[in-house]
Amino acid sequence: MSNTNSNNVTRHTLDNGMIVLLKEVHSAPIISWWVRYRIGSRNERTGQTGISHWVEHMMFKGTPDFPASMLDRAIDREGGSWNAHTGPDHTAYFEVMPADRIDLALRLEADRMVNALFEAEEVASERTVIISERQGMENQPMFWLGEELQAAAFRVHGYHHEIIGDMADLLTMTRDDLYGHYQNYYAPNNAIAIAVGDFDSDEMLARINELYGAIPAADTPELFVRAEPEQMGERRVTVERPGNTPFLQVGFRIPDATHDDWFTLNVMDAVLNGASGPGGSVGNKTSRLYKALVETEVAASVDGGVSATLDPYLYAITVTVRDGHTLEEAEAALNAELDRIRDEDITEAELNKAKKQSRALFAYGNERVSSQAYWLGFAEHIGDHQWMEHYMERIEAATVADVRAVAERYLRSQNRVTGWLVPTGMGEGDDMEGYEDGDE
């Protein structure tokens, strides 16, 4: 077992290859425990889209030692909470427990790393649940536009498809497909474990090694990843759906979260949309796009953001067009503002405001032990857990000239995918229940 120390975070590698990050935070008697697997929707082949998310569901169906019927009750009885999520780049499981009850979470995750059951009747039952989940998403008009825009932006890379998967694959995947995915990727040498909270690091590490150290490493899993070729010109998609509200979405190809430009793009987005980052987002009523589109009543809302991803992804902006205005108007107004930030320097006041908002969000995002644990795991996954330690340093380094440079580099029509959702009104028999304008 090897160890390294960086500020107040210690990094350990168990003999079976599992990475362990420990950060003591003694402000409250709670601990957040995460196990993050290096497998997500970006690694799914055609025919198995959505498999990572489906396996996540199956992990809550129990093991011989922890039957599904007792799991929720056991966590509740100890005063804790638990959940999981699947992303493009990872699948993660986590518990937040009183500090003196954390052992249940440690034992639970170690057990289901190797002993999840995947019973046939549970697979069949969960197929219905996940298909219903996809159908629920399809009741939201922006889901259709987002799916089409993402598919147009990524023709080769696994970011092409939604995390939930394609309906054709959800209907045909088998229990053996799911269990094979679990066996291939749920191994200690494909996992990052993170504990943040009120504990002694030496004691915590000893217990983790006791529970996880004997789990054998698997053959190094081969991750399915295909590099997306360079985009050679603007791409456009149009979706026609029942409803009355037009939506506009644009996406620009941008680098992954380790690239220096990624941090400067966050500053640019704070000027355009209001800051976002590890702490969430702030209101955007003083941002450029709000003033240009919402205050002029061309749009009912506008928002955007820079996603933190392992591979190059998209800077996306979404506009809900106000009644009485057109998609052409909204696109012209949006493009005018994007041209302005590309062709002119922002002011020092705008730059300072963007950094101030980012600092506030970063501080807020580090208040909760769960947020700290999530971002430590993300940073380790993309290469170095110190990414979080240097996050604000790299934001603060951005200059007015840097913002202009990234705007010129990425906000080009040749690098853009533009999507329109054209509403067709309420047809006979159309059921619009569940539609929420602006919800993605």
N, C-alpha and C positions, 0 to 999 in steps of 0.2 A: 504494500500500500504506500503510495507516494502522496506528499502533502506540499502545498504552497500557501503563502499568506500574502494578502494584498489589503492594506488598510485593515478594516474590521471584517473582511470576508476571507474565510479560509477555503481552499480548494483541495479536494482529496480525490485520489483515484484508487478504488478498491482493486484487489488482485484480479477480479473478473472483468475489469474495465469500466465499471459504473463510476460516473463522475458524481461527486457529492460537494455541494456548496453549503457552507454554514455561516450564518450571520446572527450574532447575538444582539437582541434588542430587548432591554429589560424594562421598558416603559409600562408594560402591562403583562399580566400572567397568562399570555396566550402564545401559541406557536402555529405557524402556517407551514404545512408540509406538502410538497409537490413532487410528483414523479412525471417527468416530461420525456416522451419518446420521440426520437428523430424520425417521425413518419407522419405525413399529412397528405392532403389531396393533391399536392404537386407531384407525388410519387405514384399516382394511380394510372394504370394502363387502361386503354379503351376496353370496355367490357367489365371493368371493376371500379368505375368511378363511384365515389361515395362509400367505398369499402372502409376507409379509416374511420369515418363517422359512425358507420353501422357497428364496427367492432367496439368503438367507444360505448355504444348503447349496451352491447353484450357483456361488457365488463361489470355492469351493475346487476347481472343475473345470478351472481353467486358462485361460490366454490364449495367443495365438500365441508370445509371448516367454517366458512362464512356464507351460509345459505342466503339467498336474496331476501327471504322473508324476515331475516333478522338484522340486515345491514342498516337500514334507516333507523330502526328502533335502537340499535346499539350506539350509533353516532348521537342520536337525540338524547339518549339516557346519559351520555357522558358530557352533554352540554356543548356539543360541537356541531359543525356543518360540513358538508362535502359536496363536491360537484366535479364536473369535467368539461372539457371542450375540445373540439377538433378545429384546427386551422389549416391554412394551405401548407404550412411547413412542419407542423407538429401535432401530437395528440397529448393532452395533459390531464392529470388527475390530481385533485388537491383536497385537503382537509384543513379546517381551522378549529383547533381544540384548546380547551384549558391546558395550561402547561403541564399539569400533573396527570393529564389524561392522554397525552400524545401517543403513548405506546400502542393504543388501538389503531391509530392511523398508520403507524409504521408497520405493524403486523398485517393489517389489511392489504396495503399496497404490495408488500412482499409476497403475500399469498396469491393475490390475483395476477401477479406478474407471471406465474407459472401454472396456476391451478384453475383458471376460469373454465367453466363447463361447456358452454356453447351447445346446450341441449337442442335437439332438432325442433321441438315444439316451441321453445323460446325464440329460436331463429325465425320460425314462421310467424309467431305473434309480433315480433319486432319488425318484420317486413311490413306488416300492415301499419304499424306506428310510423315508420319512416316514410312510407308512401304518403300517408296522411300529412306528415310534416312538409313534404315537398308540395303537396296539393295546397296546403295552407299558404305557403310562400307564393304559389301561383295565383292566389287571390289578391296579391298586391301588384299593381301595375309596374312598379319600379323593379320588381324581381325579373320580369321578362326583359326589360330594357337592359338591366345590368348584366344578365346572362348573355344576351346577344352581343353587347359591347365587349365583354370579357373574351368571348369566343372569337370576336374579330381581332382583338388586340393580340391574342396569343393563339397562333395556329398550330404550333408545335409543342411548346412547353406545357406542363401539367396545370399551370394557372389558367389554361383554356376553359376548364369546367368548374362549376360551382362545387363547394364543399359537400353539399347534400347529395350530389351525383345526378346522373341522367336517369330519367324514369325507365328507359329501356334496360339499364343495368340493375336498377332496384328490383325490377320484376324477375330478373333471371339469375342473379347471384345465388350461390348455394351455401349450405352450411360449411362444406369443405373449403370453399373459397375464403370464407370468413376465418375459419380456424387456421388455415394455412397462413393467412396474413398475420394473425396473432402469433403463431409459432415463429414466423420469420423475423418479426420486428419487435416483439415484446421480450427483450432480453436485457440483462444488466449492461452489456457493452453497447447498447443502443439507447441508454437511458441517462438522463441527468436528474439527480435528486437534489432538492433544495429545502433547507429548513431555515426559517427566519423567526426569531422570537426569544422567549424567556427560557434559556437553557444554558447548560455548561457544554461547551463545544467538545471537550474530551469525552464526556459521558455520552453525549449524543452520537458522536462518531463511533464509539465502541458499540453502542446498541445497534446502529445502522449496519455496521460490519457484521455483527452477530446474526442479524436477520437476513441481510442481503448478500453477504460475502460468500456464502456457500452455494448460492444460485449459480449454476455453470454458465459461462459465456457461450453464446451461440456463434456459429460461423458468421463472420462479418457480413451483415446484411447488404445485399446489392440494391441500392436505391435507384428506382427508375426515374431518371431526369434527362430531359432533352433540352438543349440550348435553343432559345428562340432566335431565329435569324433577324438581321436588321430590317426594320420597316422601311419600305422604299417610297412611301407616299401616304397621304391621308386616306384613311378608311372610314366609310360611313355605313351605318345601319339604320333601318327604319322598322319599328314595330307598331303594328296596329292592334289595339285592344279595346274591348268595351270600356266605356267611361266617358268622362267629360273634361278631364284635365290633361293638357299636354305637358310632357316632361322632356327636358334636354339634359343629356349627360355627355361630357367630354372626358377623355382620358389621354394623358401624355406618358409615353414610356420614360421611366426614370430609373436610376441605379438602385442597387440593394442598400440596406441600412448600414453597411460598413463604409460606404463611399463618402468622401468629404462633401461632395455635392448634395448628398441626401440631407445633411444637416442644414446646409444653406437653403435648400428647397423648403425645409420646414419654416425658415424665417420668411421666405417669399410668401408661403401660404398664409402665415400669420398676418402679413400685410393685406393679402387679398381676401381672406376668410375669417381672420381671428385665429389665435394660436391654438394648436392641438399638440398632443404628445403623450408621454407616460401618465400624466395626470388627467387625461380626458381632453376636454375642449372648453373654451370660453365663449361667451356670447359674441356675435359678430356684427352687432349693429353699428359699430364705428369703422368697419372694414370697407375696403374699396368696392368689393363686389356687392355688398349690401346697399351701399349708397347708390351705385350705378344701376342696379336691377330692381331692388325692392323699394327703395324710397321713390324711384321714378314710376313705380307701380307696373313695371313690365313683368315682374315676377312676384309670386307670393312668398317664395323663400329661395335661398341659395346657400349651399354649403360645399365644402371640399375638404380634402385631407391627403396627407402623405402617409401611406402604409409602411410599417416596418416589416420588411420581408427578407428572406434568405437570398433570393434571386431578384434581378431587376423586375419591377412591377409597374404600377400606374399611379400618376397623380391625377385624381378624379375630381371633377366639379359637377354638381347636380343642381339643376334649376327647375323649380316648379313654376310654370307659366301662369300668370294671373288671367282670370276670365276677361275676355275682351281683347286679349293680345295674342300674338302668334309666335310660333316657334322661330320663324325667320327673324322677328324683332328681338327675341331673347338671345338668339345666337349672335346677331349683329352687336347687341349691347355687350355681351360677354366677350366677344372677340376684340371689341374696341378697348376694353380694360386690359385684356391680356397683351394686346399690342402696346399699350401705354407702359406696362411694367417691363416689357421687353425692350422698348425703344427709348425709355427715359429712366434716369436714376430716381429711385425712391428718395425720400428725405431722411436726414439723420433722425428727425423726430419719429418717423414711422419705424425706422430700424430700432431705435431705443425702446419704443412701445412694444414691438414684436418680441424683443428680448426680455423685457419686463414681464410680459404675459407668460412667456415660456418658463421663466424662473418660478413664477407663482404656481404654474401647473406642475412643474417638476417637484416642487416642495410638497404640494398637495398629494401628488401621486406617490410620494415616499412616506406618507404618514402611516398607511396601513401595512402591516407585515405581509399580507397577501400580495399587495401590489409590488412590494420590494422583491418578494420571492419570484413572482411571475417574470419581472424584468431581468432579474439575475439569471434565471433560466434561459430567457430569450437571448440575452447577451452571450452566455456560454455557448448556446447553440450556433450562433452566427460566428463564433470564433474566440471570444474573450469576454469573460464576465466583467472586465474593467470597462467595457463599452458604456455601462451605466455610470461609472465613476467619472468618465470623461464627457458624458453627454452634454452638460451645460457648458463645459469648456469649449466644445466644438461649436455649439450654438453661438456663444459669445464671440467667437473668432470671426464670424461672418461680417463682412463690410458692405457698404453700399455698392461698391464695384462688384463684389462677389454675387450679390443678389441679381444685379443686372446681367452678369455673365451667365448664371444658371438659367435665367429667364430666356436669354438669347439662345442658349444651348438646347433647351428642352421644350419651350413653348413655341414650337415651329409647326406649321401646318403639316409638314412631311412626317412629323412625329406624333400626329394626333389621330385619335379615333373619335368620331362624332356620332352620337346616337340620338334619334328622335323617337319618342313615343307619341304616336298620333291616335287620339281617342276617337272611337267610332260611334260614340253615343250609346244609348241604352237600346239594344235590339230586343225583339220580342223573345221573352223567356230568359233574358239575361238576368243573372242574379249578381248584384253588386255588393251584397252583404260582405263585410270584411275588408272592403277596399279602404285604404287610408292614404290620402294624398300625401306625397312626400316621404312615405315610409319605405325604407329599403330593406 
